[in-house]
Amino acid sequence: MSRINISLPESMKAFVEEQVAQGGYGSISEYLQNLITQDQKRKMQEHIE
């Protein structure tokens, strides 16, 4: 698996950490992968319509 390093403002970092804790994600990576997958599906759906 490849790595990507990102920088976030402290407020966004706190939000992501809260989503991981509350959403049952195993890690920040899992949360971000889920967001990217949702975005990919949305864009594919837009393309179909």
NUDRENVO-400219 format. One record per atom (N, C-alpha, C, O): atom name; residue in one letter; x, y, z. Coordinates in nm, 4 decimals. Layout:
N
<pt site="CA" code="a" X="X" Y="Y" Z="Z"/>
...
***
This chain:
49
<pt site="N" code="m" X="0.0853" Y="-0.1169" Z="0.0000"/>
<pt site="CA" code="m" X="0.0000" Y="0.0000" Z="0.0000"/>
<pt site="C" code="m" X="0.0902" Y="0.1235" Z="0.0000"/>
<pt site="O" code="m" X="0.1960" Y="0.1250" Z="0.0629"/>
<pt site="N" code="s" X="0.0465" Y="0.2253" Z="-0.0709"/>
<pt site="CA" code="s" X="0.1223" Y="0.3495" Z="-0.0793"/>
<pt site="C" code="s" X="0.0887" Y="0.4410" Z="0.0368"/>
<pt site="O" code="s" X="-0.0145" Y="0.4260" Z="0.1022"/>
<pt site="N" code="r" X="0.1771" Y="0.5358" Z="0.0613"/>
<pt site="CA" code="r" X="0.1562" Y="0.6332" Z="0.1678"/>
<pt site="C" code="r" X="0.1425" Y="0.7721" Z="0.1093"/>
<pt site="O" code="r" X="0.2073" Y="0.8065" Z="0.0104"/>
<pt site="N" code="i" X="0.0577" Y="0.8510" Z="0.1718"/>
<pt site="CA" code="i" X="0.0426" Y="0.9925" Z="0.1407"/>
<pt site="C" code="i" X="0.0447" Y="1.0665" Z="0.2733"/>
<pt site="O" code="i" X="-0.0292" Y="1.0320" Z="0.3654"/>
<pt site="N" code="n" X="0.1281" Y="1.1667" Z="0.2829"/>
<pt site="CA" code="n" X="0.1309" Y="1.2506" Z="0.4026"/>
<pt site="C" code="n" X="0.0505" Y="1.3767" Z="0.3750"/>
<pt site="O" code="n" X="0.0674" Y="1.4394" Z="0.2705"/>
<pt site="N" code="i" X="-0.0362" Y="1.4140" Z="0.4672"/>
<pt site="CA" code="i" X="-0.1139" Y="1.5363" Z="0.4521"/>
<pt site="C" code="i" X="-0.0985" Y="1.6213" Z="0.5778"/>
<pt site="O" code="i" X="-0.0710" Y="1.5712" Z="0.6869"/>
<pt site="N" code="s" X="-0.1170" Y="1.7498" Z="0.5586"/>
<pt site="CA" code="s" X="-0.1162" Y="1.8435" Z="0.6716"/>
<pt site="C" code="s" X="-0.2569" Y="1.8975" Z="0.6877"/>
<pt site="O" code="s" X="-0.3222" Y="1.9339" Z="0.5899"/>
<pt site="N" code="l" X="-0.3029" Y="1.9024" Z="0.8109"/>
<pt site="CA" code="l" X="-0.4362" Y="1.9532" Z="0.8418"/>
<pt site="C" code="l" X="-0.4272" Y="2.0567" Z="0.9522"/>
<pt site="O" code="l" X="-0.3407" Y="2.0482" Z="1.0394"/>
<pt site="N" code="p" X="-0.5171" Y="2.1550" Z="0.9484"/>
<pt site="CA" code="p" X="-0.5263" Y="2.2451" Z="1.0637"/>
<pt site="C" code="p" X="-0.5684" Y="2.1632" Z="1.1858"/>
<pt site="O" code="p" X="-0.6308" Y="2.0580" Z="1.1720"/>
<pt site="N" code="e" X="-0.5349" Y="2.2104" Z="1.3016"/>
<pt site="CA" code="e" X="-0.5653" Y="2.1382" Z="1.4254"/>
<pt site="C" code="e" X="-0.7137" Y="2.1064" Z="1.4380"/>
<pt site="O" code="e" X="-0.7502" Y="1.9987" Z="1.4850"/>
<pt site="N" code="s" X="-0.7994" Y="2.1992" Z="1.3964"/>
<pt site="CA" code="s" X="-0.9438" Y="2.1761" Z="1.4078"/>
<pt site="C" code="s" X="-0.9891" Y="2.0594" Z="1.3205"/>
<pt site="O" code="s" X="-1.0752" Y="1.9816" Z="1.3618"/>
<pt site="N" code="m" X="-0.9333" Y="2.0459" Z="1.2019"/>
<pt site="CA" code="m" X="-0.9691" Y="1.9343" Z="1.1140"/>
<pt site="C" code="m" X="-0.9129" Y="1.8031" Z="1.1680"/>
<pt site="O" code="m" X="-0.9791" Y="1.6995" Z="1.1605"/>
<pt site="N" code="k" X="-0.7932" Y="1.8068" Z="1.2215"/>
<pt site="CA" code="k" X="-0.7332" Y="1.6878" Z="1.2811"/>
<pt site="C" code="k" X="-0.8207" Y="1.6372" Z="1.3959"/>
<pt site="O" code="k" X="-0.8462" Y="1.5173" Z="1.4075"/>
<pt site="N" code="a" X="-0.8657" Y="1.7290" Z="1.4794"/>
<pt site="CA" code="a" X="-0.9523" Y="1.6919" Z="1.5918"/>
<pt site="C" code="a" X="-1.0833" Y="1.6328" Z="1.5408"/>
<pt site="O" code="a" X="-1.1333" Y="1.5356" Z="1.5974"/>
<pt site="N" code="f" X="-1.1388" Y="1.6899" Z="1.4351"/>
<pt site="CA" code="f" X="-1.2635" Y="1.6391" Z="1.3778"/>
<pt site="C" code="f" X="-1.2441" Y="1.4961" Z="1.3269"/>
<pt site="O" code="f" X="-1.3263" Y="1.4087" Z="1.3539"/>
<pt site="N" code="v" X="-1.1361" Y="1.4729" Z="1.2537"/>
<pt site="CA" code="v" X="-1.1081" Y="1.3394" Z="1.1999"/>
<pt site="C" code="v" X="-1.0917" Y="1.2392" Z="1.3138"/>
<pt site="O" code="v" X="-1.1476" Y="1.1296" Z="1.3088"/>
<pt site="N" code="e" X="-1.0164" Y="1.2757" Z="1.4150"/>
<pt site="CA" code="e" X="-0.9963" Y="1.1857" Z="1.5287"/>
<pt site="C" code="e" X="-1.1290" Y="1.1539" Z="1.5986"/>
<pt site="O" code="e" X="-1.1511" Y="1.0414" Z="1.6434"/>
<pt site="N" code="e" X="-1.2161" Y="1.2536" Z="1.6071"/>
<pt site="CA" code="e" X="-1.3472" Y="1.2315" Z="1.6691"/>
<pt site="C" code="e" X="-1.4319" Y="1.1367" Z="1.5839"/>
<pt site="O" code="e" X="-1.5013" Y="1.0503" Z="1.6374"/>
<pt site="N" code="q" X="-1.4261" Y="1.1528" Z="1.4521"/>
<pt site="CA" code="q" X="-1.5019" Y="1.0650" Z="1.3627"/>
<pt site="C" code="q" X="-1.4524" Y="0.9214" Z="1.3730"/>
<pt site="O" code="q" X="-1.5324" Y="0.8278" Z="1.3698"/>
<pt site="N" code="v" X="-1.3236" Y="0.9036" Z="1.3850"/>
<pt site="CA" code="v" X="-1.2664" Y="0.7697" Z="1.3992"/>
<pt site="C" code="v" X="-1.3157" Y="0.7071" Z="1.5291"/>
<pt site="O" code="v" X="-1.3571" Y="0.5911" Z="1.5311"/>
<pt site="N" code="a" X="-1.3112" Y="0.7838" Z="1.6369"/>
<pt site="CA" code="a" X="-1.3524" Y="0.7316" Z="1.7683"/>
<pt site="C" code="a" X="-1.5015" Y="0.6990" Z="1.7721"/>
<pt site="O" code="a" X="-1.5414" Y="0.5968" Z="1.8280"/>
<pt site="N" code="q" X="-1.5834" Y="0.7848" Z="1.7133"/>
<pt site="CA" code="q" X="-1.7283" Y="0.7675" Z="1.7201"/>
<pt site="C" code="q" X="-1.7835" Y="0.6766" Z="1.6111"/>
<pt site="O" code="q" X="-1.8896" Y="0.6163" Z="1.6273"/>
<pt site="N" code="g" X="-1.7107" Y="0.6669" Z="1.4997"/>
<pt site="CA" code="g" X="-1.7639" Y="0.5953" Z="1.3845"/>
<pt site="C" code="g" X="-1.7221" Y="0.4506" Z="1.3745"/>
<pt site="O" code="g" X="-1.7589" Y="0.3816" Z="1.2795"/>
<pt site="N" code="g" X="-1.6461" Y="0.4039" Z="1.4710"/>
<pt site="CA" code="g" X="-1.6066" Y="0.2642" Z="1.4693"/>
<pt site="C" code="g" X="-1.4977" Y="0.2318" Z="1.3685"/>
<pt site="O" code="g" X="-1.4808" Y="0.1157" Z="1.3311"/>
<pt site="N" code="y" X="-1.4247" Y="0.3312" Z="1.3247"/>
<pt site="CA" code="y" X="-1.3133" Y="0.3082" Z="1.2330"/>
<pt site="C" code="y" X="-1.1922" Y="0.2632" Z="1.3124"/>
<pt site="O" code="y" X="-1.1723" Y="0.3054" Z="1.4263"/>
<pt site="N" code="g" X="-1.1119" Y="0.1780" Z="1.2522"/>
<pt site="CA" code="g" X="-0.9942" Y="0.1268" Z="1.3196"/>
<pt site="C" code="g" X="-0.8773" Y="0.2233" Z="1.3194"/>
<pt site="O" code="g" X="-0.7867" Y="0.2132" Z="1.4020"/>
<pt site="N" code="s" X="-0.8802" Y="0.3183" Z="1.2243"/>
<pt site="CA" code="s" X="-0.7687" Y="0.4122" Z="1.2129"/>
<pt site="C" code="s" X="-0.8116" Y="0.5323" Z="1.1297"/>
<pt site="O" code="s" X="-0.9162" Y="0.5312" Z="1.0649"/>
<pt site="N" code="i" X="-0.7294" Y="0.6346" Z="1.1330"/>
<pt site="CA" code="i" X="-0.7528" Y="0.7515" Z="1.0491"/>
<pt site="C" code="i" X="-0.7474" Y="0.7107" Z="0.9024"/>
<pt site="O" code="i" X="-0.8267" Y="0.7592" Z="0.8217"/>
<pt site="N" code="s" X="-0.6552" Y="0.6226" Z="0.8672"/>
<pt site="CA" code="s" X="-0.6448" Y="0.5761" Z="0.7291"/>
<pt site="C" code="s" X="-0.7746" Y="0.5109" Z="0.6824"/>
<pt site="O" code="s" X="-0.8199" Y="0.5349" Z="0.5705"/>
<pt site="N" code="e" X="-0.8334" Y="0.4297" Z="0.7672"/>
<pt site="CA" code="e" X="-0.9593" Y="0.3629" Z="0.7326"/>
<pt site="C" code="e" X="-1.0693" Y="0.4658" Z="0.7097"/>
<pt site="O" code="e" X="-1.1481" Y="0.4528" Z="0.6160"/>
<pt site="N" code="y" X="-1.0750" Y="0.5669" Z="0.7938"/>
<pt site="CA" code="y" X="-1.1746" Y="0.6730" Z="0.7793"/>
<pt site="C" code="y" X="-1.1556" Y="0.7464" Z="0.6471"/>
<pt site="O" code="y" X="-1.2523" Y="0.7675" Z="0.5738"/>
<pt site="N" code="l" X="-1.0323" Y="0.7856" Z="0.6157"/>
<pt site="CA" code="l" X="-1.0057" Y="0.8584" Z="0.4924"/>
<pt site="C" code="l" X="-1.0307" Y="0.7716" Z="0.3698"/>
<pt site="O" code="l" X="-1.0813" Y="0.8210" Z="0.2690"/>
<pt site="N" code="q" X="-0.9965" Y="0.6439" Z="0.3761"/>
<pt site="CA" code="q" X="-1.0248" Y="0.5537" Z="0.2654"/>
<pt site="C" code="q" X="-1.1750" Y="0.5455" Z="0.2406"/>
<pt site="O" code="q" X="-1.2192" Y="0.5421" Z="0.1258"/>
<pt site="N" code="n" X="-1.2529" Y="0.5424" Z="0.3477"/>
<pt site="CA" code="n" X="-1.3984" Y="0.5386" Z="0.3345"/>
<pt site="C" code="n" X="-1.4498" Y="0.6660" Z="0.2678"/>
<pt site="O" code="n" X="-1.5368" Y="0.6593" Z="0.1809"/>
<pt site="N" code="l" X="-1.3976" Y="0.7807" Z="0.3070"/>
<pt site="CA" code="l" X="-1.4397" Y="0.9075" Z="0.2453"/>
<pt site="C" code="l" X="-1.4061" Y="0.9096" Z="0.0965"/>
<pt site="O" code="l" X="-1.4874" Y="0.9533" Z="0.0151"/>
<pt site="N" code="i" X="-1.2887" Y="0.8634" Z="0.0614"/>
<pt site="CA" code="i" X="-1.2470" Y="0.8623" Z="-0.0785"/>
<pt site="C" code="i" X="-1.3340" Y="0.7667" Z="-0.1589"/>
<pt site="O" code="i" X="-1.3744" Y="0.7986" Z="-0.2708"/>
<pt site="N" code="t" X="-1.3630" Y="0.6497" Z="-0.1028"/>
<pt site="CA" code="t" X="-1.4494" Y="0.5528" Z="-0.1706"/>
<pt site="C" code="t" X="-1.5876" Y="0.6125" Z="-0.1944"/>
<pt site="O" code="t" X="-1.6438" Y="0.5962" Z="-0.3028"/>
<pt site="N" code="q" X="-1.6431" Y="0.6811" Z="-0.0951"/>
<pt site="CA" code="q" X="-1.7742" Y="0.7454" Z="-0.1106"/>
<pt site="C" code="q" X="-1.7705" Y="0.8497" Z="-0.2219"/>
<pt site="O" code="q" X="-1.8642" Y="0.8593" Z="-0.3013"/>
<pt site="N" code="d" X="-1.6633" Y="0.9274" Z="-0.2279"/>
<pt site="CA" code="d" X="-1.6498" Y="1.0300" Z="-0.3308"/>
<pt site="C" code="d" X="-1.6386" Y="0.9661" Z="-0.4696"/>
<pt site="O" code="d" X="-1.6983" Y="1.0150" Z="-0.5655"/>
<pt site="N" code="q" X="-1.5629" Y="0.8580" Z="-0.4803"/>
<pt site="CA" code="q" X="-1.5509" Y="0.7877" Z="-0.6078"/>
<pt site="C" code="q" X="-1.6871" Y="0.7373" Z="-0.6546"/>
<pt site="O" code="q" X="-1.7222" Y="0.7526" Z="-0.7716"/>
<pt site="N" code="k" X="-1.7636" Y="0.6779" Z="-0.5643"/>
<pt site="CA" code="k" X="-1.8964" Y="0.6264" Z="-0.5989"/>
<pt site="C" code="k" X="-1.9882" Y="0.7395" Z="-0.6426"/>
<pt site="O" code="k" X="-2.0641" Y="0.7248" Z="-0.7384"/>
<pt site="N" code="r" X="-1.9814" Y="0.8527" Z="-0.5724"/>
<pt site="CA" code="r" X="-2.0647" Y="0.9675" Z="-0.6064"/>
<pt site="C" code="r" X="-2.0309" Y="1.0191" Z="-0.7456"/>
<pt site="O" code="r" X="-2.1205" Y="1.0508" Z="-0.8239"/>
<pt site="N" code="k" X="-1.9033" Y="1.0273" Z="-0.7763"/>
<pt site="CA" code="k" X="-1.8617" Y="1.0775" Z="-0.9077"/>
<pt site="C" code="k" X="-1.9002" Y="0.9802" Z="-1.0181"/>
<pt site="O" code="k" X="-1.9379" Y="1.0226" Z="-1.1273"/>
<pt site="N" code="m" X="-1.8913" Y="0.8515" Z="-0.9915"/>
<pt site="CA" code="m" X="-1.9330" Y="0.7521" Z="-1.0901"/>
<pt site="C" code="m" X="-2.0834" Y="0.7640" Z="-1.1149"/>
<pt site="O" code="m" X="-2.1286" Y="0.7556" Z="-1.2291"/>
<pt site="N" code="q" X="-2.1607" Y="0.7836" Z="-1.0077"/>
<pt site="CA" code="q" X="-2.3045" Y="0.7982" Z="-1.0203"/>
<pt site="C" code="q" X="-2.3397" Y="0.9234" Z="-1.0994"/>
<pt site="O" code="q" X="-2.4301" Y="0.9201" Z="-1.1829"/>
<pt site="N" code="e" X="-2.2702" Y="1.0330" Z="-1.0746"/>
<pt site="CA" code="e" X="-2.2929" Y="1.1571" Z="-1.1497"/>
<pt site="C" code="e" X="-2.2645" Y="1.1360" Z="-1.2973"/>
<pt site="O" code="e" X="-2.3363" Y="1.1875" Z="-1.3831"/>
<pt site="N" code="h" X="-2.1603" Y="1.0608" Z="-1.3264"/>
<pt site="CA" code="h" X="-2.1219" Y="1.0335" Z="-1.4651"/>
<pt site="C" code="h" X="-2.2292" Y="0.9507" Z="-1.5357"/>
<pt site="O" code="h" X="-2.2559" Y="0.9714" Z="-1.6541"/>
<pt site="N" code="i" X="-2.2903" Y="0.8574" Z="-1.4635"/>
<pt site="CA" code="i" X="-2.3945" Y="0.7719" Z="-1.5198"/>
<pt site="C" code="i" X="-2.5203" Y="0.8529" Z="-1.5497"/>
<pt site="O" code="i" X="-2.5860" Y="0.8321" Z="-1.6517"/>
<pt site="N" code="e" X="-2.5528" Y="0.9454" Z="-1.4596"/>
<pt site="CA" code="e" X="-2.6732" Y="1.0269" Z="-1.4772"/>
<pt site="C" code="e" X="-2.6483" Y="1.1299" Z="-1.5823"/>
<pt site="O" code="e" X="-2.7370" Y="1.2095" Z="-1.6130"/>
***
